[in-house]
Every structure is written in structure tokens, then in C-alpha cells.
């Protein structure tokens, strides 16, 4: 089991596409907002804490918003929990 694939705080134009993240603590972790980021078509399987962990940040003028789409989550990390809202729902 690995800890996580961490994306650097100052990274921009990040494209993570068609990868498999298996049996990690966290599949991919964004520690800060990243400009022009796309996470698409990946598989996250049996991640212990979360398949994808991202922090929310303030919008940056001229930067495209982050796009997370068409990913597949299976196993323990496929559940997303929000303590702020107190809800638990299936990640899409």
C-alpha cells in the first residue's frame, strides 16, 4: 500500500487521464488548488481513505476550473464523506 500520488501545490495544467490507482491510502491528493486541472477516466480501487482528495480554493482569474469526470471508484475509498455538511454519499 502506498500513501498517495500527491500533486504539487504550484502545479498547473495537470492532466490525469486513464490511470489505475489501486490499494493506496489516498489515490490522488491535491494539497492546494491547482489551475487548469483535469482528472478523467481513472480507476480508483480499494483506496483506504479516499480515491481522490482535493481542497477547495478561491477561483483564479483566467484559469479554467478543475474538471473531475468519468472516473470509477470501487472499494473502501469510493465513499466520500463531508464532515462540514454531515452527509455521506457515493462519489460519481
MARPA-243016 format. One record per atom (N, C-alpha, C): residue number from 1; residue in one letter; chain; atom name; y, z, x. Coordinates in Angstrom, 2 decimals. Example, Ala and Ser with C-alpha at 12.3 -4.5 7.8 and 13.67 -1.06 7.14 Angstrom:
<1, A, A, N, <-5.69, 7.80, 13.19>>
<1, A, A, CA, <-4.50, 7.80, 12.30>>
<1, A, A, C, <-3.30, 7.80, 13.20>>
<2, S, A, N, <-2.25, 7.08, 12.85>>
<2, S, A, CA, <-1.06, 7.14, 13.67>>
<2, S, A, C, <0.03, 7.87, 12.90>>
REM end
This chain:
<1, X, A, N, <-1.18, 0.00, 0.84>>
<1, X, A, CA, <0.00, 0.00, 0.00>>
<1, X, A, C, <1.23, 0.00, 0.89>>
<2, X, A, N, <2.15, -0.91, 0.61>>
<2, X, A, CA, <3.41, -0.94, 1.34>>
<2, X, A, C, <4.48, -0.29, 0.50>>
<3, X, A, N, <5.60, 0.03, 1.13>>
<3, X, A, CA, <6.67, 0.72, 0.44>>
<3, X, A, C, <7.43, -0.21, -0.50>>
<4, X, A, N, <8.08, -1.25, 0.04>>
<4, X, A, CA, <8.84, -2.19, -0.78>>
<4, X, A, C, <9.34, -3.32, 0.09>>
<5, X, A, N, <9.61, -4.45, -0.54>>
<5, X, A, CA, <10.35, -5.52, 0.11>>
<5, X, A, C, <11.80, -5.28, -0.25>>
<6, X, A, N, <12.60, -4.90, 0.74>>
<6, X, A, CA, <13.98, -4.50, 0.48>>
<6, X, A, C, <14.93, -5.64, 0.82>>
<7, X, A, N, <15.85, -5.93, -0.10>>
<7, X, A, CA, <16.87, -6.94, 0.13>>
<7, X, A, C, <18.11, -6.24, 0.65>>
<8, X, A, N, <18.66, -6.72, 1.76>>
<8, X, A, CA, <19.81, -6.10, 2.42>>
<8, X, A, C, <21.01, -6.02, 1.48>>
<9, X, A, N, <21.81, -4.98, 1.66>>
<9, X, A, CA, <22.99, -4.75, 0.81>>
<9, X, A, C, <23.98, -5.89, 0.83>>
<10, X, A, N, <24.16, -6.54, 1.96>>
<10, X, A, CA, <25.18, -7.58, 2.08>>
<10, X, A, C, <24.61, -8.99, 1.91>>
<11, X, A, N, <23.36, -9.10, 1.45>>
<11, X, A, CA, <22.74, -10.42, 1.28>>
<11, X, A, C, <23.38, -11.16, 0.11>>
<12, X, A, N, <23.47, -12.46, 0.24>>
<12, X, A, CA, <23.94, -13.29, -0.87>>
<12, X, A, C, <23.10, -14.56, -0.91>>
<13, X, A, N, <23.17, -15.26, -2.01>>
<13, X, A, CA, <22.37, -16.48, -2.20>>
<13, X, A, C, <20.89, -16.21, -1.97>>
<14, X, A, N, <20.37, -15.17, -2.63>>
<14, X, A, CA, <18.98, -14.76, -2.48>>
<14, X, A, C, <18.14, -15.49, -3.52>>
<15, X, A, N, <17.05, -16.12, -3.08>>
<15, X, A, CA, <16.10, -16.76, -3.98>>
<15, X, A, C, <14.71, -16.24, -3.67>>
<16, X, A, N, <14.13, -15.50, -4.62>>
<16, X, A, CA, <12.75, -15.04, -4.53>>
<16, X, A, C, <11.99, -15.75, -5.64>>
<17, X, A, N, <11.14, -16.69, -5.26>>
<17, X, A, CA, <10.52, -17.53, -6.26>>
<17, X, A, C, <9.05, -17.75, -5.93>>
<18, X, A, N, <8.19, -17.57, -6.93>>
<18, X, A, CA, <6.75, -17.83, -6.84>>
<18, X, A, C, <6.08, -17.04, -5.72>>
<19, X, A, N, <6.31, -15.73, -5.69>>
<19, X, A, CA, <5.67, -14.82, -4.74>>
<19, X, A, C, <4.75, -13.88, -5.49>>
<20, X, A, N, <3.84, -13.22, -4.75>>
<20, X, A, CA, <2.97, -12.19, -5.31>>
<20, X, A, C, <3.23, -10.88, -4.57>>
<21, X, A, N, <3.53, -9.85, -5.32>>
<21, X, A, CA, <3.73, -8.51, -4.78>>
<21, X, A, C, <2.65, -7.63, -5.39>>
<22, X, A, N, <1.70, -7.18, -4.56>>
<22, X, A, CA, <0.51, -6.50, -5.07>>
<22, X, A, C, <0.35, -5.14, -4.41>>
<23, X, A, N, <0.10, -4.12, -5.23>>
<23, X, A, CA, <-0.24, -2.77, -4.77>>
<23, X, A, C, <0.82, -2.18, -3.84>>
<24, X, A, N, <2.07, -2.36, -4.20>>
<24, X, A, CA, <3.18, -1.77, -3.46>>
<24, X, A, C, <3.66, -0.53, -4.19>>
<25, X, A, N, <4.46, 0.27, -3.52>>
<25, X, A, CA, <5.15, 1.36, -4.22>>
<25, X, A, C, <6.19, 0.74, -5.16>>
<26, X, A, N, <7.05, -0.12, -4.60>>
<26, X, A, CA, <8.02, -0.92, -5.34>>
<26, X, A, C, <7.86, -2.34, -4.82>>
<27, X, A, N, <7.72, -3.31, -5.71>>
<27, X, A, CA, <7.54, -4.69, -5.27>>
<27, X, A, C, <8.75, -5.22, -4.51>>
<28, X, A, N, <9.90, -5.27, -5.16>>
<28, X, A, CA, <11.15, -5.72, -4.54>>
<28, X, A, C, <12.23, -4.73, -4.93>>
<29, X, A, N, <13.01, -4.32, -3.96>>
<29, X, A, CA, <14.08, -3.35, -4.22>>
<29, X, A, C, <15.42, -3.89, -3.73>>
<30, X, A, N, <16.37, -3.96, -4.67>>
<30, X, A, CA, <17.75, -4.31, -4.34>>
<30, X, A, C, <18.51, -3.00, -4.29>>
<31, X, A, N, <18.99, -2.61, -3.11>>
<31, X, A, CA, <19.65, -1.32, -2.94>>
<31, X, A, C, <21.13, -1.35, -3.31>>
<32, X, A, N, <21.66, -2.54, -3.49>>
<32, X, A, CA, <23.07, -2.71, -3.87>>
<32, X, A, C, <23.18, -4.04, -4.61>>
<33, X, A, N, <24.27, -4.26, -5.32>>
<33, X, A, CA, <24.45, -5.55, -5.99>>
<33, X, A, C, <24.46, -6.68, -4.96>>
<34, X, A, N, <23.83, -7.79, -5.29>>
<34, X, A, CA, <23.78, -8.94, -4.40>>
<34, X, A, C, <24.31, -10.16, -5.16>>
<35, X, A, N, <25.15, -10.94, -4.49>>
<35, X, A, CA, <25.75, -12.13, -5.12>>
<35, X, A, C, <24.74, -13.26, -5.22>>
<36, X, A, N, <24.84, -14.01, -6.30>>
<36, X, A, CA, <24.07, -15.24, -6.47>>
<36, X, A, C, <22.58, -15.04, -6.19>>
<37, X, A, N, <21.95, -14.14, -6.93>>
<37, X, A, CA, <20.55, -13.78, -6.72>>
<37, X, A, C, <19.68, -14.31, -7.85>>
<38, X, A, N, <18.54, -14.90, -7.48>>
<38, X, A, CA, <17.57, -15.38, -8.46>>
<38, X, A, C, <16.20, -14.81, -8.10>>
<39, X, A, N, <15.56, -14.17, -9.08>>
<39, X, A, CA, <14.19, -13.68, -8.95>>
<39, X, A, C, <13.42, -14.33, -10.09>>
<40, X, A, N, <12.59, -15.32, -9.77>>
<40, X, A, CA, <11.95, -16.12, -10.82>>
<40, X, A, C, <10.52, -16.49, -10.47>>
<41, X, A, N, <9.65, -16.44, -11.47>>
<41, X, A, CA, <8.28, -16.92, -11.33>>
<41, X, A, C, <7.41, -16.10, -10.39>>
<42, X, A, N, <7.73, -14.85, -10.19>>
<42, X, A, CA, <6.96, -13.99, -9.29>>
<42, X, A, C, <5.93, -13.20, -10.08>>
<43, X, A, N, <4.91, -12.71, -9.37>>
<43, X, A, CA, <3.91, -11.83, -9.96>>
<43, X, A, C, <3.99, -10.48, -9.29>>
<44, X, A, N, <4.11, -9.43, -10.09>>
<44, X, A, CA, <4.14, -8.06, -9.61>>
<44, X, A, C, <2.92, -7.36, -10.20>>
<45, X, A, N, <1.98, -6.93, -9.34>>
<45, X, A, CA, <0.73, -6.37, -9.82>>
<45, X, A, C, <0.44, -5.02, -9.18>>
<46, X, A, N, <0.11, -4.06, -10.02>>
<46, X, A, CA, <-0.32, -2.73, -9.59>>
<46, X, A, C, <0.70, -2.03, -8.69>>
<47, X, A, N, <1.98, -2.26, -8.92>>
<47, X, A, CA, <3.02, -1.54, -8.17>>
<47, X, A, C, <3.12, -0.13, -8.74>>
<48, X, A, N, <3.18, 0.86, -7.86>>
<48, X, A, CA, <3.09, 2.26, -8.28>>
<48, X, A, C, <4.31, 2.76, -9.04>>
<49, X, A, N, <5.51, 2.41, -8.60>>
<49, X, A, CA, <6.74, 2.91, -9.22>>
<49, X, A, C, <7.39, 1.82, -10.09>>
<50, X, A, N, <7.61, 0.66, -9.52>>
<50, X, A, CA, <8.23, -0.44, -10.26>>
<50, X, A, C, <7.95, -1.76, -9.55>>
<51, X, A, N, <7.81, -2.81, -10.32>>
<51, X, A, CA, <7.67, -4.13, -9.72>>
<51, X, A, C, <9.00, -4.60, -9.14>>
<52, X, A, N, <10.07, -4.35, -9.87>>
<52, X, A, CA, <11.40, -4.77, -9.45>>
<52, X, A, C, <12.37, -3.62, -9.69>>
<53, X, A, N, <13.11, -3.24, -8.66>>
<53, X, A, CA, <14.06, -2.13, -8.74>>
<53, X, A, C, <15.42, -2.68, -8.32>>
<54, X, A, N, <16.39, -2.59, -9.20>>
<54, X, A, CA, <17.72, -3.11, -8.88>>
<54, X, A, C, <18.78, -2.13, -9.36>>
<55, X, A, N, <19.91, -2.12, -8.66>>
<55, X, A, CA, <21.03, -1.28, -9.06>>
<55, X, A, C, <22.10, -2.17, -9.70>>
<56, X, A, N, <22.84, -1.58, -10.59>>
<56, X, A, CA, <23.91, -2.31, -11.26>>
<56, X, A, C, <25.20, -2.16, -10.46>>
<57, X, A, N, <25.96, -3.22, -10.38>>
<57, X, A, CA, <27.22, -3.15, -9.67>>
<57, X, A, C, <28.33, -3.83, -10.45>>
<58, X, A, N, <29.50, -3.77, -9.92>>
<58, X, A, CA, <30.65, -4.43, -10.53>>
<58, X, A, C, <30.58, -5.93, -10.26>>
<59, X, A, N, <30.97, -6.75, -11.23>>
<59, X, A, CA, <30.98, -8.20, -11.03>>
<59, X, A, C, <31.92, -8.58, -9.88>>
<60, X, A, N, <31.53, -9.59, -9.13>>
<60, X, A, CA, <32.35, -10.09, -8.03>>
<60, X, A, C, <32.94, -11.42, -8.47>>
<61, X, A, N, <34.26, -11.56, -8.33>>
<61, X, A, CA, <34.93, -12.78, -8.74>>
<61, X, A, C, <34.34, -13.99, -8.02>>
<62, X, A, N, <34.00, -15.03, -8.77>>
<62, X, A, CA, <33.48, -16.26, -8.19>>
<62, X, A, C, <31.99, -16.25, -7.90>>
<63, X, A, N, <31.34, -15.13, -8.08>>
<63, X, A, CA, <29.90, -15.05, -7.81>>
<63, X, A, C, <29.11, -15.25, -9.10>>
<64, X, A, N, <28.01, -15.94, -8.98>>
<64, X, A, CA, <27.13, -16.11, -10.14>>
<64, X, A, C, <26.41, -14.79, -10.40>>
<65, X, A, N, <26.13, -14.47, -11.66>>
<65, X, A, CA, <25.39, -13.25, -11.96>>
<65, X, A, C, <23.95, -13.37, -11.48>>
<66, X, A, N, <23.31, -12.24, -11.29>>
<66, X, A, CA, <21.90, -12.25, -10.90>>
<66, X, A, C, <21.06, -12.76, -12.06>>
<67, X, A, N, <20.00, -13.47, -11.72>>
<67, X, A, CA, <19.11, -14.01, -12.73>>
<67, X, A, C, <17.69, -13.53, -12.43>>
<68, X, A, N, <17.09, -12.85, -13.41>>
<68, X, A, CA, <15.70, -12.39, -13.30>>
<68, X, A, C, <14.98, -12.99, -14.49>>
<69, X, A, N, <14.04, -13.92, -14.22>>
<69, X, A, CA, <13.38, -14.62, -15.34>>
<69, X, A, C, <11.98, -15.09, -14.96>>
<70, X, A, N, <11.17, -15.23, -15.99>>
<70, X, A, CA, <9.83, -15.82, -15.87>>
<70, X, A, C, <8.94, -15.12, -14.85>>
<71, X, A, N, <9.10, -13.80, -14.71>>
<71, X, A, CA, <8.24, -13.03, -13.82>>
<71, X, A, C, <7.11, -12.41, -14.62>>
<72, X, A, N, <6.02, -12.06, -13.94>>
<72, X, A, CA, <4.86, -11.46, -14.59>>
<72, X, A, C, <4.61, -10.09, -13.99>>
<73, X, A, N, <4.48, -9.08, -14.86>>
<73, X, A, CA, <4.26, -7.71, -14.43>>
<73, X, A, C, <2.93, -7.23, -15.00>>
<74, X, A, N, <2.03, -6.74, -14.14>>
<74, X, A, CA, <0.74, -6.22, -14.57>>
<74, X, A, C, <0.45, -4.91, -13.86>>
<75, X, A, N, <-0.02, -3.93, -14.59>>
<75, X, A, CA, <-0.39, -2.65, -13.98>>
<75, X, A, C, <0.69, -1.61, -14.12>>
<76, X, A, N, <0.58, -0.57, -13.32>>
<76, X, A, CA, <1.43, 0.61, -13.45>>
<76, X, A, C, <2.92, 0.28, -13.35>>
<77, X, A, N, <3.31, -0.63, -12.49>>
<77, X, A, CA, <4.72, -0.93, -12.28>>
<77, X, A, C, <5.32, -1.86, -13.31>>
<78, X, A, N, <4.54, -2.26, -14.30>>
<78, X, A, CA, <5.09, -3.20, -15.27>>
<78, X, A, C, <5.89, -2.50, -16.35>>
<79, X, A, N, <5.95, -1.19, -16.31>>
<79, X, A, CA, <6.77, -0.45, -17.26>>
<79, X, A, C, <8.10, -0.10, -16.62>>
<80, X, A, N, <9.15, -0.32, -17.35>>
<80, X, A, CA, <10.50, 0.01, -16.88>>
<80, X, A, C, <10.95, 1.24, -17.64>>
<81, X, A, N, <11.43, 2.24, -16.93>>
<81, X, A, CA, <11.88, 3.47, -17.58>>
<81, X, A, C, <13.37, 3.67, -17.30>>
<82, X, A, N, <14.10, 4.01, -18.33>>
<82, X, A, CA, <15.52, 4.25, -18.19>>
<82, X, A, C, <15.81, 5.69, -18.57>>
<83, X, A, N, <16.16, 6.51, -17.60>>
<83, X, A, CA, <16.48, 7.91, -17.90>>
<83, X, A, C, <17.82, 8.03, -18.60>>
<84, X, A, N, <18.75, 7.13, -18.31>>
<84, X, A, CA, <20.06, 7.21, -18.94>>
<84, X, A, C, <19.95, 7.02, -20.44>>
<85, X, A, N, <19.15, 6.05, -20.86>>
<85, X, A, CA, <19.02, 5.78, -22.28>>
<85, X, A, C, <17.83, 6.50, -22.89>>
<86, X, A, N, <16.95, 7.02, -22.07>>
<86, X, A, CA, <15.80, 7.76, -22.57>>
<86, X, A, C, <14.74, 6.90, -23.22>>
<87, X, A, N, <14.75, 5.60, -22.92>>
<87, X, A, CA, <13.76, 4.75, -23.57>>
<87, X, A, C, <12.74, 4.23, -22.56>>
<88, X, A, N, <11.64, 3.80, -23.07>>
<88, X, A, CA, <10.59, 3.18, -22.27>>
<88, X, A, C, <10.21, 1.89, -22.95>>
<89, X, A, N, <10.29, 0.78, -22.23>>
<89, X, A, CA, <9.91, -0.47, -22.85>>
<89, X, A, C, <9.28, -1.40, -21.82>>
<90, X, A, N, <8.57, -2.35, -22.31>>
<90, X, A, CA, <7.84, -3.28, -21.47>>
<90, X, A, C, <8.83, -4.23, -20.79>>
<91, X, A, N, <8.69, -4.42, -19.48>>
<91, X, A, CA, <9.55, -5.35, -18.76>>
<91, X, A, C, <9.16, -6.78, -19.12>>
<92, X, A, N, <10.11, -7.65, -19.20>>
<92, X, A, CA, <9.85, -9.06, -19.54>>
<92, X, A, C, <10.03, -9.94, -18.35>>
REM end
